[in-house]
Amino acid sequence: MSTVAQQIPTRAEPSASQLAMAYSVCRGITRSKAKNFYYAFLVLPRHKRQALCAVYAFMRRCDDITDDVGVPPRERRERLGAWLNAFHRALAGEPTDDPILLALTDAQQRFNIQIGWLDQLAYGTEMDLVDWDGAEGSSAAATSGAFAVSYRTFEDLRLYCYRVASVVGLVCIRIFGYRDPAAESLAERCGLAFQLTNIIRDVKEDAAMGRVYLPQEDLERFGISASELASATDSTRFRPLLEMEADRAREYYQAGAELIPYIDEDSQPALWVLLTIYRRLLEKIAGREFDVFTGKISLSTSEKLAILGKGFLKRLA
């Protein structure tokens, strides 16, 4: 009989070539899916860019799981839980051949990213899943006038925004580098500005999926019902409501400008690029009188490249 009762498992350490391939996969996901974030990442030093691509790929997988309307909500929740458990097992040193997990665990250790923040990102996407007559996430929700996801007040919405956006800000500044804890509250507010911009831009698309992120109290203030959002074609009626939400976002964008001096100099141009792209997007929506119902508004590639070019100049200055 062996005198060794239990062996402590050896931590699985990926090779340099495995990590290089894993980060390459994450970079490909980010380049193809992150229409705004990727431009900002390009201005970063390589090791920081790699880490943020890994974080984005992890978030993208969470989103893809929860947004898969071909899978029942309960099964999506189970898949999300399995994905999060796989992440925690990889953190504990268990071998994994998933390139996203290989890259993310390396980035988490390299930059000491709080594991709880990464968990919160997954919990945020889970808030889009509600067991509701098997219809959420489908056009059936919108056409019936009932919605699987909605928020009574802006304060109710803040938890969702914190998990899917403010936490992203916290993770970003951990990778960017900062010393003053005051940067954290600014990063949270900056993330909220980005998310409010997304909510305004995607209001019709989200409503068609049974999700209304505009607070019910705001809708009532302007005499608008949630069921109108999915089928609207004329923005005139909704303009005052969306203008109010845009003003709210603009207030939070002030935190972004204040945040820039708090982070490491080699990352400041990247944050400037990200802020500028999102603020320009919000102002482009406003310039089109908030007509987010006849087509998706975005910055053109040339507009983003012009901002990126200025970001590179800032990095070289």
C-alpha positions as CSV (number, residue, x, y, z in Angstrom):
1,M,0.0,0.0,0.0
2,S,1.4,3.4,-1.0
3,T,2.4,5.8,1.8
4,V,1.2,8.7,-0.4
5,A,-2.4,9.3,0.4
6,Q,-3.0,12.0,-2.1
7,Q,-0.9,13.8,-4.7
8,I,-1.3,17.6,-5.2
9,P,-2.1,18.1,-8.9
10,T,0.6,19.9,-10.8
11,R,-0.5,23.2,-12.4
12,A,-0.9,22.9,-16.1
13,E,1.4,25.5,-17.7
14,P,0.9,26.1,-21.4
15,S,3.9,26.4,-23.6
16,A,4.9,29.7,-25.2
17,S,3.7,28.5,-28.6
18,Q,0.3,27.5,-27.1
19,L,-0.1,30.9,-25.6
20,A,0.9,32.6,-28.8
21,M,-1.8,30.6,-30.7
22,A,-4.4,31.3,-27.9
23,Y,-3.8,35.0,-28.0
24,S,-3.9,34.9,-31.8
25,V,-7.4,33.3,-31.7
26,C,-8.6,35.9,-29.2
27,R,-7.2,38.7,-31.4
28,G,-9.1,37.3,-34.4
29,I,-12.4,37.2,-32.4
30,T,-11.8,40.8,-31.3
31,R,-10.9,42.0,-34.8
32,S,-14.1,40.5,-36.3
33,K,-16.6,41.2,-33.5
34,A,-15.4,44.3,-31.6
35,K,-16.3,47.0,-34.0
36,N,-15.3,49.8,-31.7
37,F,-13.0,48.4,-29.0
38,Y,-10.5,46.8,-31.4
39,Y,-9.5,50.2,-32.8
40,A,-8.6,51.4,-29.3
41,F,-6.7,48.2,-28.6
42,L,-4.4,48.8,-31.6
43,V,-2.8,51.8,-29.9
44,L,-1.8,49.7,-26.8
45,P,1.6,48.0,-26.2
46,R,1.4,44.4,-27.4
47,H,1.1,42.7,-24.0
48,K,-1.7,44.9,-22.9
49,R,-3.5,44.5,-26.3
50,Q,-3.2,40.8,-26.0
51,A,-4.7,40.8,-22.5
52,L,-7.7,42.9,-23.5
53,C,-8.3,40.7,-26.6
54,A,-8.5,37.7,-24.2
55,V,-11.0,39.5,-22.0
56,Y,-13.1,40.5,-25.0
57,A,-13.1,37.0,-26.3
58,F,-14.3,35.7,-23.0
59,M,-17.1,38.3,-22.9
60,R,-18.0,37.5,-26.5
61,R,-18.4,33.8,-25.6
62,C,-20.7,34.7,-22.8
63,D,-22.8,36.9,-25.1
64,D,-23.0,34.2,-27.8
65,I,-24.2,31.7,-25.3
66,T,-27.0,33.9,-23.9
67,D,-28.0,35.3,-27.3
68,D,-28.5,32.0,-29.0
69,V,-32.2,32.1,-29.6
70,G,-32.2,28.6,-31.0
71,V,-31.5,27.2,-27.6
72,P,-34.1,27.3,-24.7
73,P,-33.2,29.9,-22.0
74,R,-32.8,27.3,-19.3
75,E,-30.2,25.4,-21.4
76,R,-28.4,28.7,-22.3
77,R,-28.1,29.3,-18.6
78,E,-26.7,25.9,-18.0
79,R,-24.2,26.4,-20.8
80,L,-23.1,29.7,-19.4
81,G,-22.6,28.1,-16.0
82,A,-20.5,25.3,-17.6
83,W,-18.4,28.0,-19.4
84,L,-17.8,29.8,-16.1
85,N,-17.0,26.6,-14.3
86,A,-14.5,25.7,-17.1
87,F,-12.9,29.1,-16.6
88,H,-12.5,28.5,-12.8
89,R,-11.1,25.1,-13.4
90,A,-8.5,26.6,-15.8
91,L,-7.6,29.2,-13.1
92,A,-7.1,26.4,-10.6
93,G,-4.5,24.8,-13.0
94,E,-6.6,22.1,-14.7
95,P,-5.5,21.5,-18.3
96,T,-7.6,23.1,-21.0
97,D,-7.3,23.2,-24.8
98,D,-9.7,26.2,-25.1
99,P,-7.7,29.0,-26.5
100,I,-9.8,31.7,-24.9
101,L,-9.3,30.2,-21.4
102,L,-5.6,29.7,-22.0
103,A,-5.2,33.3,-22.9
104,L,-7.5,34.6,-20.2
105,T,-5.9,32.7,-17.4
106,D,-2.5,34.0,-18.5
107,A,-3.8,37.6,-18.7
108,Q,-5.5,37.3,-15.3
109,Q,-2.3,36.2,-13.7
110,R,-0.1,38.7,-15.6
111,F,-2.3,41.7,-14.6
112,N,-3.8,40.4,-11.4
113,I,-7.3,40.9,-12.7
114,Q,-9.9,40.3,-10.0
115,I,-11.6,37.0,-10.7
116,G,-14.8,38.4,-9.3
117,W,-14.9,41.1,-12.0
118,L,-14.7,38.4,-14.7
119,D,-17.5,36.5,-13.0
120,Q,-19.6,39.6,-12.9
121,L,-19.3,39.9,-16.7
122,A,-20.9,36.5,-17.1
123,Y,-23.5,37.3,-14.5
124,G,-24.4,40.4,-16.4
125,T,-25.1,38.5,-19.6
126,E,-27.2,36.0,-17.6
127,M,-29.5,38.9,-16.6
128,D,-30.7,38.7,-20.2
129,L,-32.1,35.3,-19.5
130,V,-35.4,35.0,-17.8
131,D,-37.5,31.8,-17.7
132,W,-40.7,33.3,-19.2
133,D,-43.1,31.0,-21.0
134,G,-40.3,29.8,-23.2
135,A,-40.6,33.0,-25.4
136,E,-37.8,35.3,-24.3
137,G,-35.2,36.3,-26.7
138,S,-37.6,35.9,-29.6
139,S,-39.8,38.3,-31.6
140,A,-42.8,36.6,-30.0
141,A,-42.1,38.6,-26.9
142,A,-42.2,41.9,-28.6
143,T,-45.2,41.2,-30.8
144,S,-47.2,40.0,-27.8
145,G,-46.4,43.3,-26.0
146,A,-44.7,41.5,-23.1
147,F,-41.0,41.6,-22.5
148,A,-38.6,39.1,-20.8
149,V,-36.1,41.8,-19.8
150,S,-37.2,45.3,-18.5
151,Y,-36.2,47.7,-15.8
152,R,-38.6,49.8,-13.7
153,T,-36.1,52.6,-12.8
154,F,-32.7,53.8,-13.9
155,E,-31.4,52.6,-10.5
156,D,-32.7,49.1,-11.4
157,L,-30.9,49.3,-14.7
158,R,-27.6,50.3,-13.0
159,L,-26.9,46.8,-11.7
160,Y,-27.1,45.4,-15.3
161,C,-24.9,48.2,-16.6
162,Y,-22.4,47.7,-13.8
163,R,-22.0,44.0,-14.7
164,V,-21.8,44.3,-18.5
165,A,-20.1,47.7,-18.8
166,S,-18.7,49.2,-15.6
167,V,-16.9,46.0,-14.7
168,V,-15.4,46.1,-18.2
169,G,-14.0,49.6,-17.3
170,L,-12.5,48.2,-14.1
171,V,-10.8,45.3,-16.0
172,C,-9.5,47.7,-18.7
173,I,-7.9,50.1,-16.2
174,R,-6.3,47.1,-14.4
175,I,-4.6,46.2,-17.7
176,F,-4.0,49.9,-18.6
177,G,-2.3,50.4,-15.2
178,Y,-3.2,52.9,-12.5
179,R,-2.1,53.8,-9.0
180,D,-4.8,56.1,-7.6
181,P,-8.0,54.2,-6.4
182,A,-10.0,57.3,-7.6
183,A,-9.6,55.8,-11.1
184,E,-12.0,53.0,-10.3
185,S,-15.1,55.0,-9.8
186,L,-14.3,57.0,-12.9
187,A,-13.9,53.8,-14.9
188,E,-17.3,52.6,-13.6
189,R,-19.0,55.8,-14.8
190,C,-17.2,55.7,-18.1
191,G,-18.5,52.1,-18.7
192,L,-22.0,53.3,-18.0
193,A,-21.7,56.0,-20.6
194,F,-20.7,53.4,-23.2
195,Q,-23.5,51.1,-22.3
196,L,-26.1,53.9,-22.4
197,T,-24.9,54.7,-25.9
198,N,-25.3,51.1,-26.9
199,I,-28.8,51.0,-25.4
200,I,-29.8,54.1,-27.4
201,R,-28.3,52.7,-30.6
202,D,-29.9,49.2,-30.3
203,V,-33.2,50.1,-28.8
204,K,-35.3,48.7,-31.7
205,E,-33.1,45.6,-32.1
206,D,-33.2,44.8,-28.4
207,A,-37.0,45.3,-28.2
208,A,-37.4,42.8,-31.1
209,M,-35.5,40.3,-28.9
210,G,-37.9,40.9,-25.9
211,R,-35.4,43.2,-24.1
212,V,-36.2,46.8,-23.1
213,Y,-33.3,48.5,-21.3
214,L,-34.9,52.0,-21.3
215,P,-36.3,52.4,-17.8
216,Q,-40.1,52.0,-17.6
217,E,-40.3,55.3,-15.6
218,D,-38.7,57.1,-18.5
219,L,-41.1,55.5,-21.0
220,E,-44.0,56.5,-18.9
221,R,-42.7,60.1,-18.6
222,F,-43.0,60.5,-22.3
223,G,-46.2,58.5,-22.8
224,I,-44.5,55.6,-24.6
225,S,-45.2,51.9,-24.2
226,A,-42.4,49.4,-24.5
227,S,-44.4,47.5,-27.3
228,E,-44.0,50.5,-29.6
229,L,-40.2,50.2,-29.7
230,A,-39.9,47.0,-31.7
231,S,-42.1,48.1,-34.6
232,A,-41.4,51.9,-34.7
233,T,-40.4,53.4,-38.0
234,D,-40.8,57.1,-37.2
235,S,-38.3,58.5,-34.6
236,T,-40.2,61.7,-34.0
237,R,-42.3,60.4,-31.2
238,F,-39.3,58.9,-29.4
239,R,-36.8,61.8,-29.9
240,P,-37.4,63.6,-26.6
241,L,-37.0,60.3,-24.7
242,L,-33.8,59.4,-26.4
243,E,-32.5,62.9,-26.1
244,M,-32.9,62.7,-22.4
245,E,-31.0,59.3,-22.3
246,A,-28.3,60.9,-24.4
247,D,-27.9,63.8,-22.0
248,R,-27.6,61.2,-19.2
249,A,-24.8,59.5,-21.1
250,R,-23.0,62.7,-21.8
251,E,-22.8,63.4,-18.1
252,Y,-21.1,60.0,-17.6
253,Y,-18.7,60.7,-20.4
254,Q,-17.2,63.5,-18.4
255,A,-15.8,60.8,-16.1
256,G,-13.9,59.3,-19.1
257,A,-12.1,62.6,-19.8
258,E,-11.2,62.8,-16.1
259,L,-10.0,59.2,-16.1
260,I,-7.3,59.6,-18.8
261,P,-4.6,61.2,-16.6
262,Y,-5.0,58.5,-13.9
263,I,-3.9,55.6,-16.1
264,D,-0.4,54.8,-17.3
265,E,0.9,57.0,-20.1
266,D,1.4,54.1,-22.6
267,S,-2.4,53.4,-22.3
268,Q,-3.8,56.9,-22.3
269,P,-4.0,57.1,-26.2
270,A,-6.0,53.9,-26.2
271,L,-8.6,55.2,-23.8
272,W,-8.7,58.5,-25.7
273,V,-9.5,56.5,-28.9
274,L,-12.2,54.5,-27.2
275,L,-13.8,57.6,-25.7
276,T,-13.7,59.5,-28.9
277,I,-15.2,56.7,-31.0
278,Y,-18.1,56.2,-28.5
279,R,-18.8,59.9,-28.1
280,R,-18.7,60.5,-31.8
281,L,-21.2,57.6,-32.2
282,L,-23.6,59.2,-29.6
283,E,-23.3,62.6,-31.4
284,K,-23.9,61.0,-34.8
285,I,-27.1,59.4,-33.4
286,A,-28.1,62.8,-32.1
287,G,-27.2,64.4,-35.4
288,R,-29.6,62.1,-37.2
289,E,-32.3,63.2,-34.7
290,F,-32.2,59.8,-32.9
291,D,-33.5,57.9,-35.9
292,V,-32.3,54.5,-34.7
293,F,-35.4,52.8,-36.0
294,T,-34.8,52.7,-39.8
295,G,-31.2,51.4,-39.7
296,K,-28.3,50.9,-37.4
297,I,-26.1,54.0,-36.9
298,S,-22.4,53.5,-36.6
299,L,-19.1,55.3,-37.4
300,S,-17.6,54.4,-40.8
301,T,-14.3,52.7,-41.1
302,S,-12.7,55.9,-42.4
303,E,-14.1,57.8,-39.4
304,K,-12.6,55.2,-37.0
305,L,-9.3,55.2,-38.8
306,A,-9.0,59.0,-38.6
307,I,-9.5,58.7,-34.8
308,L,-7.0,55.8,-34.6
309,G,-4.4,57.9,-36.5
310,K,-4.7,60.7,-33.9
311,G,-4.4,58.1,-31.2
312,F,-1.1,56.8,-32.7
313,L,0.2,60.4,-32.8
314,K,-0.7,60.8,-29.1
315,R,1.3,57.6,-28.3
316,L,4.3,58.9,-30.2
317,A,4.2,62.4,-28.6
